Amino acid sequence: MMLPWGLLTHRAMAALRRLVVLVLTLLVHPAAGSAASPVVLCNDEHFPLSYRNDAGRPAGLYPEILREAVRRSGVQLDIRVVPWTRALRALETGEAALGGVFSTTRARGQWRVSLPLHLERIVAVLPQESAIAAARVADLKPYRICIVEGWNYGPPLDGAQMDGGWNLDPAPSEALCLRKLEAGRVQVALVGEAAALRLPDPAMPTRLRTMPVGLELPVHVFWPFTVPDETVRRMDVALRHMDEDGTLRRIVQHYLEP
């Protein structure tokens, strides 16, 4: 059965109008037709692992590793450094990935976890005159300990904040943990060895000392599910090749073993 010519014309004109509106929308808002580069955030107070340089740009071990993986993989990422608590919130809301973070069992399933970027050593920092001695984290349980908010220190401290036997005092950054220690508000600070090597008061380097407690934790990128699977896969391939050809080791040596 043939449709009346007038009805056909009306329908055709309506479809044409919808097409014109769509084209104009894409011209005015080009981002609507293309995805922005995924954002990866690193801690801006974690020198020399990640920090903001004098020019305000991301610098340090983790941004350098990520930039090299981006170069090899061909993916586009927007790498930034921001305060740690802000980076955590952005990960939780799916706005950004988080680079330079310790993996946890709970993280898998909530976020995708990259291949390791680095193996970071955690040490206990305490006053030089302190009589505290510990060979492992569990030995520190009787003392008031500063930990970094959002960090997971592995099985020895997993769930410790819900255990009344531990006396933990979180701080937003390693620098603030060390300041609490210097002020006498805590007895021990658990921070990365790289941060401990640059103690808060360089004019009085003997006031604090470090003590290994058997913690070496792999560091990863946590990817929210808003980031395409292909981006995550290609970054992992690049990280694997960087590990195999010694590039990761060379970058680590540059920043941590001058």
Secondary structure in CASP SS format (residue, H / E / C, confidence):
PFRMAT SS
TARGET T0000
AUTHOR 0000-0000-0000
METHOD secondary structure of the structure
MODEL  1
M C 1.00
M C 1.00
L C 1.00
P C 1.00
W H 1.00
G H 1.00
L H 1.00
L H 1.00
T H 1.00
H H 1.00
R H 1.00
A H 1.00
M H 1.00
A H 1.00
A H 1.00
L H 1.00
R H 1.00
R H 1.00
L H 1.00
V H 1.00
V H 1.00
L H 1.00
V H 1.00
L H 1.00
T H 1.00
L H 1.00
L H 1.00
V H 1.00
H C 1.00
P H 1.00
A H 1.00
A H 1.00
G H 1.00
S C 1.00
A C 1.00
A C 1.00
S C 1.00
P C 1.00
V E 1.00
V E 1.00
L E 1.00
C E 1.00
N E 1.00
D C 1.00
E E 1.00
H E 1.00
F C 1.00
P C 1.00
L C 1.00
S E 1.00
Y E 1.00
R E 1.00
N C 1.00
D C 1.00
A C 1.00
G C 1.00
R C 1.00
P E 1.00
A E 1.00
G C 1.00
L H 1.00
Y H 1.00
P H 1.00
E H 1.00
I H 1.00
L H 1.00
R H 1.00
E H 1.00
A H 1.00
V H 1.00
R H 1.00
R H 1.00
S H 1.00
G C 1.00
V C 1.00
Q C 1.00
L C 1.00
D E 1.00
I E 1.00
R E 1.00
V E 1.00
V E 1.00
P C 1.00
W H 1.00
T H 1.00
R H 1.00
A H 1.00
L H 1.00
R H 1.00
A H 1.00
L H 1.00
E H 1.00
T C 1.00
G C 1.00
E C 1.00
A C 1.00
A E 1.00
L E 1.00
G E 1.00
G E 1.00
V E 1.00
F E 1.00
S C 1.00
T C 1.00
T C 1.00
R C 1.00
A C 1.00
R E 1.00
G C 1.00
Q C 1.00
W E 1.00
R E 1.00
V E 1.00
S C 1.00
L C 1.00
P C 1.00
L C 1.00
H E 1.00
L E 1.00
E E 1.00
R E 1.00
I E 1.00
V E 1.00
A E 1.00
V E 1.00
L E 1.00
P E 1.00
Q C 1.00
E C 1.00
S C 1.00
A C 1.00
I C 1.00
A C 1.00
A C 1.00
A C 1.00
R C 1.00
V H 1.00
A H 1.00
D H 1.00
L H 1.00
K C 1.00
P C 1.00
Y C 1.00
R E 1.00
I E 1.00
C E 1.00
I E 1.00
V E 1.00
E C 1.00
G C 1.00
W C 1.00
N C 1.00
Y C 1.00
G C 1.00
P C 1.00
P C 1.00
L C 1.00
D C 1.00
G C 1.00
A H 1.00
Q H 1.00
M H 1.00
D C 1.00
G C 1.00
G C 1.00
W C 1.00
N E 1.00
L E 1.00
D E 1.00
P E 1.00
A E 1.00
P C 1.00
S C 1.00
E H 1.00
A H 1.00
L H 1.00
C H 1.00
L H 1.00
R H 1.00
K H 1.00
L H 1.00
E H 1.00
A C 1.00
G C 1.00
R C 1.00
V C 1.00
Q C 1.00
V E 1.00
A E 1.00
L E 1.00
V E 1.00
G E 1.00
E H 1.00
A H 1.00
A H 1.00
A H 1.00
L C 1.00
R C 1.00
L C 1.00
P C 1.00
D C 1.00
P C 1.00
A C 1.00
M C 1.00
P C 1.00
T C 1.00
R C 1.00
L E 1.00
R E 1.00
T E 1.00
M E 1.00
P E 1.00
V E 1.00
G E 1.00
L E 1.00
E E 1.00
L E 1.00
P E 1.00
V E 1.00
H E 1.00
V E 1.00
F E 1.00
W E 1.00
P C 1.00
F C 1.00
T C 1.00
V C 1.00
P C 1.00
D H 1.00
E H 1.00
T H 1.00
V H 1.00
R H 1.00
R H 1.00
M H 1.00
D H 1.00
V H 1.00
A H 1.00
L H 1.00
R H 1.00
H H 1.00
M H 1.00
D H 1.00
E H 1.00
D C 1.00
G C 1.00
T H 1.00
L H 1.00
R H 1.00
R H 1.00
I H 1.00
V H 1.00
Q H 1.00
H H 1.00
Y H 1.00
L H 1.00
E C 1.00
P C 1.00
END
